[in-house]
């Protein structure tokens, strides 16, 4: 979030299900309220945001931001795209908020983060024919599929895992596994479950272990 378009913010957490609403209750000064907010996010993170068969955006985040807009009267332009592109748009100062972002030290130098609003596990998945992969050390020697720009890349590199193949989206990672380009990949659990089931791979790939857990923030 850019300081120039934000006032004093309060976070309202609705504990039923996964609905968490970003609600600016008090602006520092009335004139500091933005005319609109441009929000960017991944377009391939079901059930939070994804495209249906017709390419239309769906998901929990769209409902949350629509509700935020109704409550505040501030129009929201929600733009979803490949994750690396969303970060590039923020870097080019073409958006105000990026959603579903994990905190990292490198990102903290560029963004002001909200409080966390959802805990997400990041497992490593392996083909059912593979055995013996139970922790980060056992990944050495394998090429891991990951999403371009994902925080998991830095996490893997810190543990000496450098054989990494990047793809533009989580679905692209799953499709690479389906096409036998990779046999091991690290994908956040919610989209992994969705795309494995979508492509009929839930019995071919198993969750080997949880590499780490991270929190969703708006930044």
Secondary structure as GFF3:
##gff-version 3
##sequence-region A 1 219
A	DSSP	three_ten_helix	3	5	.	.	.	ID=ss1
A	DSSP	beta_strand	10	13	.	.	.	ID=ss2
A	DSSP	beta_strand	20	23	.	.	.	ID=ss3
A	DSSP	three_ten_helix	30	32	.	.	.	ID=ss4
A	DSSP	beta_strand	36	42	.	.	.	ID=ss5
A	DSSP	beta_strand	50	51	.	.	.	ID=ss6
A	DSSP	beta_strand	57	58	.	.	.	ID=ss7
A	DSSP	alpha_helix	60	72	.	.	.	ID=ss8
A	DSSP	beta_strand	75	81	.	.	.	ID=ss9
A	DSSP	alpha_helix	83	91	.	.	.	ID=ss10
A	DSSP	beta_strand	97	101	.	.	.	ID=ss11
A	DSSP	alpha_helix	105	108	.	.	.	ID=ss12
A	DSSP	beta_strand	118	127	.	.	.	ID=ss13
A	DSSP	three_ten_helix	136	139	.	.	.	ID=ss14
A	DSSP	beta_strand	144	147	.	.	.	ID=ss15
A	DSSP	alpha_helix	152	158	.	.	.	ID=ss16
A	DSSP	beta_strand	164	167	.	.	.	ID=ss17
A	DSSP	alpha_helix	170	178	.	.	.	ID=ss18
A	DSSP	beta_strand	184	188	.	.	.	ID=ss19
A	DSSP	alpha_helix	189	198	.	.	.	ID=ss20
A	DSSP	beta_strand	205	218	.	.	.	ID=ss21
###
